[in-house]
């Protein structure tokens, strides 16, 4: 099974459909398997106190203005849907509230995603699990007990899922990657386990995750890491994404299937070097 590679556009489009289309083009050109966005009802996800608090951004002077500026409307997602279909790449979203989750059902996307921040949101997880779409569940800033509770919900509703090892600092200190947890999660929950990376360094962490058995890789992408936005610094620019996909596919081939065999390319050496033993 080849590693499933997701280009996380998230909110790196900065509210621009044109930027989103360019990022979709980058993902297609690199050979990614899907692109992902985020969707939230700002007034429901965040408190009034936080939304009223000051924050300078291209959209205004409050947290509310900034967060609303980064949100695509349903009509804008209709444009995204048409564009992804024209580019022949699947897309899906991680929704941060029930209203967003139900509103996105009209697009009939193939996958769902649980963001790390939402892993303990029981009602949202039940809403997602009832859809029975293959769901990627990020596990950043979560305890094993919290992960176990989430897994039970998806098993209860017989919804196929894949855990994703993740670290919720943006960017993640490489010394805290703890990639061996991929094998721990796989053994504990008997499921596929991917890796959702937020490191700002080279993509060696993602490649190492594949070597340790990650079945999917999700990385934030950007047109330019110097662009406005809290996720940009932990994102891959187009050249970095191309190299990541290229090298994951090479690693895919290198890993093989684990079954011992004698390759046809070995036969000349076998004939020559083992003749001395007969």
PyMOL commands that set and color helices and strands:
alter all, ss='L'
color gray80, all
select helices_A, chain A and resi 17-30+42-45+48-52+63-69+74-87+98-107+116-118+122-129+144-156+174-176+181-189+204-211+232-234+238-255+264-277
alter helices_A, ss='H'
color red, helices_A
select strands_A, chain A and resi 4-10+34-39+54-57+60-62+90-95+111-114+134-138+161-166+193-197+216-220
alter strands_A, ss='S'
color yellow, strands_A
deselect
rebuild
show_as cartoon
